[in-house]
Amino acid sequence: MPSNQTDGKIAARIREAREYLELNPEEFSEMLSLTSAELQAIEDAQSPVSAALLTEIAKVVGRSLEFFTGDVSAKEASERTDFLARAAETLSEQDIGELQRFAAYLRSRSQSAAA
C-alpha cells in the first residue's frame, strides 16, 4: 500500500478511536501532549505519525497498533465494537458512565502491567 494511503488509513483510525471515546480534539491532543493544530494535521493525514506517537495513541485509546496499521481487519474491529455497542444499548446514562470509567481503569491497568 502506498505511503499516502497508509497515512490516510492511520489518520482515519486515529480519528475513529478518538470519536468512539467521545473525546473532542482539544481533550485528546492534551492527553497526547500535542497542540490541537498538530492533532488536526495528523487526523487530516497532513502530518505523518511517528512510531512513538502511534504507540502512545494506542495506549491512550486502548487499541492495538494493529488496529491503526490495518493488520486487524476492519471487519474484526467492527464486530468487536458492534458487540460492545449492542451490550450497552439498554444501559442507563449512569451505567454507561461507570462502564467508561471501568474501561479507563482496564486500560491503565494494562499499561501498568506492560511497563
MILODO-381254 format. One line per field, with one value per residue (C-alpha): chain; x, y, z. Coordinates in Angstrom, 1 decimal, decimal comma. Example, Ala and Ser with C-alpha at 12.3 -4.5 7.8 and 13.67 -1.06 7.14 Angstrom:
2
unit [A:A]
u [12,3:13,7]
v [-4,5:-1,1]
w [7,8:7,1]
This chain:
115
unit [A:A:A:A:A:A:A:A:A:A:A:A:A:A:A:A:A:A:A:A:A:A:A:A:A:A:A:A:A:A:A:A:A:A:A:A:A:A:A:A:A:A:A:A:A:A:A:A:A:A:A:A:A:A:A:A:A:A:A:A:A:A:A:A:A:A:A:A:A:A:A:A:A:A:A:A:A:A:A:A:A:A:A:A:A:A:A:A:A:A:A:A:A:A:A:A:A:A:A:A:A:A:A:A:A:A:A:A:A:A:A:A:A:A:A]
u [0,0:1,5:2,6:0,0:-2,8:-1,3:-1,0:-4,7:-5,8:-3,9:-5,2:-8,8:-8,4:-6,9:-10,0:-12,3:-10,8:-11,0:-14,6:-15,5:-14,3:-16,3:-13,2:-13,0:-9,8:-8,7:-9,1:-7,3:-4,5:-3,9:-3,7:-1,0:0,9:0,1:-1,4:-4,9:-3,3:-0,9:-3,7:-5,8:-2,9:-2,4:-6,2:-6,3:-3,3:-1,3:1,4:3,0:2,7:5,9:6,0:6,5:3,4:1,3:2,3:1,3:-2,1:-2,7:-2,1:-4,3:-7,3:-6,8:-6,3:-3,5:-1,1:-2,6:-5,9:-4,2:-1,9:-4,6:-3,2:-6,5:-9,3:-11,9:-14,5:-12,9:-12,7:-16,2:-17,6:-16,0:-17,3:-20,7:-20,9:-20,0:-22,5:-25,3:-24,4:-24,5:-27,8:-30,0:-27,7:-28,7:-26,5:-25,1:-24,2:-22,5:-20,5:-19,4:-18,6:-16,4:-14,6:-14,1:-12,7:-10,3:-9,2:-8,6:-6,5:-4,4:-4,0:-2,9:-0,4:1,0:1,4:3,2:5,6]
v [0,0:3,4:5,6:8,3:5,6:4,1:7,6:8,2:4,9:5,5:9,1:7,8:5,2:7,7:10,0:7,0:5,9:9,5:9,9:6,4:7,5:10,8:12,9:16,3:17,2:19,5:16,8:14,2:16,5:17,4:13,7:13,3:16,5:17,8:21,1:21,0:22,1:19,2:16,7:18,2:17,8:14,2:13,4:15,1:13,0:16,1:15,2:11,8:9,9:8,6:5,1:6,5:8,8:6,0:3,7:6,4:6,9:3,2:3,2:6,2:4,8:1,2:-0,2:-2,3:-0,9:-3,4:-1,5:1,6:-0,1:-2,3:-5,6:-6,3:-6,3:-3,6:-6,4:-7,9:-4,5:-3,6:-6,9:-6,2:-2,7:-3,7:-6,4:-3,9:-1,3:-3,9:-4,9:-1,3:-0,3:-0,8:0,7:3,9:7,0:6,4:2,8:4,0:6,5:3,6:1,5:4,2:4,6:0,9:0,8:3,6:1,6:-1,5:0,5:2,0:-1,5:-3,0:-0,1:-0,6:-4,3:-3,7:-1,2]
w [0,0:-0,9:2,0:1,4:1,5:4,7:6,3:5,4:6,8:10,1:10,3:9,8:12,5:15,0:14,5:14,7:18,0:19,4:18,4:19,7:23,1:22,7:23,2:21,5:19,7:22,5:25,2:23,0:22,0:25,6:26,6:23,9:24,7:21,3:20,2:18,6:15,3:15,4:16,1:13,3:10,9:11,9:11,6:8,2:7,1:6,5:9,1:9,5:12,7:14,3:15,7:19,2:18,9:17,4:20,2:22,7:20,9:21,0:24,8:25,4:23,4:24,5:21,0:19,5:17,0:14,5:14,7:13,4:10,8:9,4:10,4:12,2:9,6:9,8:9,9:13,0:14,7:13,7:15,1:18,4:18,7:17,4:20,1:22,8:21,5:21,5:25,1:26,2:24,4:27,4:30,0:31,8:31,4:34,9:33,9:30,7:32,8:35,1:32,1:30,6:34,0:34,2:30,6:31,5:34,6:32,5:30,0:32,8:34,4:31,1:30,6:34,2:33,6:30,3:31,9]
